Amino acid sequence: MKSCPHETEIQAIVRSGHWPEACDPELRNHVETCRTCGEQLLVLHAFHSSRAHAMQAARVDHPNLLWWRAQLRRRNDALQRVSRPITTAQIFAFCISILAAAALLRSQIEKGFNWSSWLPQSSSASHFDALSFFASIKTYWGVCLPLIGLGTVLLLSAVVVYLASDRS
């Protein structure tokens, strides 16, 4: 392909967007007669119009919207990082609760599920003496202590689950 001395001039005019209105009539006549310049003009004009069309079609969001999205993404990432240890604590509390319940169940299977024997035997059903109840707890301390621990773990597990699931 033969090079033409007007190629750089045609490139500059097309890139600046002045073709064909702001160019010399001589240059327009030259493009009509020179095959190399005509093909180059066709390609450059197609690329220039395609670029201009793409620039108009590009949607640019408002900077405030971009900032808000970035803040929201940052906040969500921070919440996920913070919630990981809480989820771990929930799983740990659940496992401890299951283990405590299994230990209590095992001990009761060995003893025969006689839960009424835990309460003190009194002579009168209507009379309940608190001092005798607490005195009898001393004798059943081996059973009461795991029950108190199990109750505490279950209560704390419920509080952790409630606080972790509260998203307001």
C-alpha positions in Angstrom: 0.0 0.0 0.0 1.3 3.4 -1.0 1.7 6.2 1.5 0.2 9.6 0.9 1.6 12.9 2.3 -1.9 14.0 3.4 -2.5 11.0 5.8 -1.3 12.8 8.9 -3.4 15.9 8.1 -6.5 13.7 7.6 -5.9 11.9 10.8 -5.6 15.2 12.8 -8.8 16.6 11.2 -10.9 13.4 11.9 -9.6 13.1 15.5 -10.4 16.7 16.2 -13.9 16.2 14.8 -13.7 18.8 12.0 -14.3 16.5 9.1 -15.8 17.4 6.6 -17.2 20.8 7.7 -14.0 22.6 8.8 -11.5 21.3 6.3 -10.2 22.7 3.0 -12.1 22.0 -0.2 -8.7 20.9 -1.7 -8.4 18.2 1.0 -11.9 16.9 0.3 -11.2 16.7 -3.4 -7.9 14.9 -2.6 -9.8 12.3 -0.5 -12.2 11.7 -3.3 -9.4 11.0 -5.8 -6.8 9.2 -3.5 -7.8 5.7 -2.7 -5.4 5.4 0.4 -6.7 8.6 2.0 -10.3 7.6 1.3 -9.9 4.2 3.0 -8.1 5.8 5.9 -10.8 8.4 6.2 -13.5 5.7 6.2 -11.8 3.7 9.0 -11.0 6.7 11.1 -14.4 8.1 10.8 -16.0 4.8 11.7 -13.8 4.5 14.8 -14.4 8.2 15.8 -18.2 7.9 15.5 -18.2 4.5 17.3 -16.1 6.1 20.2 -18.4 9.1 20.4 -21.5 6.8 20.5 -19.9 4.7 23.2 -19.1 7.7 25.3 -22.7 8.9 25.1 -24.0 5.5 26.0 -21.8 5.1 29.0 -23.7 5.6 32.2 -21.9 7.3 35.0 -23.5 7.2 38.4 -23.6 10.3 40.7 -20.6 10.5 43.0 -22.9 10.5 46.1 -24.4 7.2 45.0 -21.0 5.7 44.5 -19.9 6.9 47.9 -23.0 5.5 49.6 -22.5 2.1 47.9 -18.9 2.0 49.1 -19.9 2.9 52.6 -22.6 0.3 52.6 -20.2 -2.4 51.3 -17.7 -1.4 54.0 -20.3 -1.5 56.7 -21.5 -5.0 55.6 -17.9 -6.3 55.5 -17.3 -5.0 59.0 -20.6 -6.6 60.2 -19.5 -10.0 58.7 -16.1 -9.7 60.4 -17.7 -8.9 63.8 -20.3 -11.6 63.5 -17.8 -14.5 62.9 -16.7 -14.7 66.6 -20.3 -14.4 67.7 -21.3 -17.3 65.5 -18.4 -19.2 66.9 -19.6 -18.4 70.4 -23.1 -19.5 69.6 -21.8 -22.9 68.2 -19.7 -23.3 71.3 -22.6 -22.6 73.6 -24.8 -24.9 71.7 -22.2 -27.7 71.9 -21.8 -27.2 75.7 -25.5 -27.3 76.1 -25.8 -30.5 74.2 -23.0 -32.1 76.2 -24.5 -31.0 79.5 -27.9 -32.4 78.5 -26.3 -35.6 77.4 -24.4 -36.0 80.7 -27.6 -35.3 82.7 -29.5 -37.8 80.6 -26.7 -40.4 81.0 -26.7 -40.0 84.8 -30.4 -40.2 84.9 -30.5 -43.4 82.8 -28.0 -44.9 85.2 -30.1 -44.0 88.2 -33.5 -44.9 86.6 -35.2 -41.5 86.0 -36.5 -41.1 89.5 -36.8 -37.4 89.5 -39.2 -37.2 92.4 -36.5 -38.5 94.7 -34.7 -35.2 94.2 -37.3 -33.3 96.3 -37.2 -33.6 100.0 -39.8 -35.9 101.5 -42.0 -34.0 104.0 -44.7 -35.4 106.3 -47.3 -32.9 105.1 -48.0 -32.0 101.5 -49.4 -28.6 102.3 -46.5 -27.6 104.5 -43.3 -26.7 102.7 -40.3 -25.6 104.9 -37.7 -23.7 103.0 -35.0 -24.5 105.5 -35.5 -28.2 105.2 -35.5 -27.8 101.3 -32.1 -26.1 101.4 -30.8 -28.5 103.9 -31.8 -31.4 101.7 -30.0 -29.8 98.7 -26.8 -30.3 100.6 -27.3 -34.0 100.5 -28.1 -33.9 96.7 -25.4 -31.4 95.9 -23.9 -33.8 93.3 -27.1 -33.6 91.3 -28.0 -30.0 91.9 -24.6 -28.6 90.8 -24.8 -30.0 87.2 -28.5 -28.8 87.0 -27.5 -25.3 88.0 -24.6 -25.4 85.5 -26.9 -26.6 82.8 -29.5 -24.0 83.5 -26.8 -21.3 83.5 -25.4 -22.5 80.2 -28.9 -22.7 78.6 -29.8 -19.2 79.9 -26.6 -17.7 78.6 -26.9 -19.5 75.3 -30.4 -18.1 74.9 -29.2 -14.6 75.7 -26.3 -14.9 73.2 -28.6 -16.1 70.4 -31.1 -13.3 71.1 -28.5 -10.6 71.1 -26.8 -12.0 68.0 -30.0 -12.3 66.0 -31.2 -8.8 66.9 -30.4 -6.7 63.8 -32.2 -3.5 64.7 
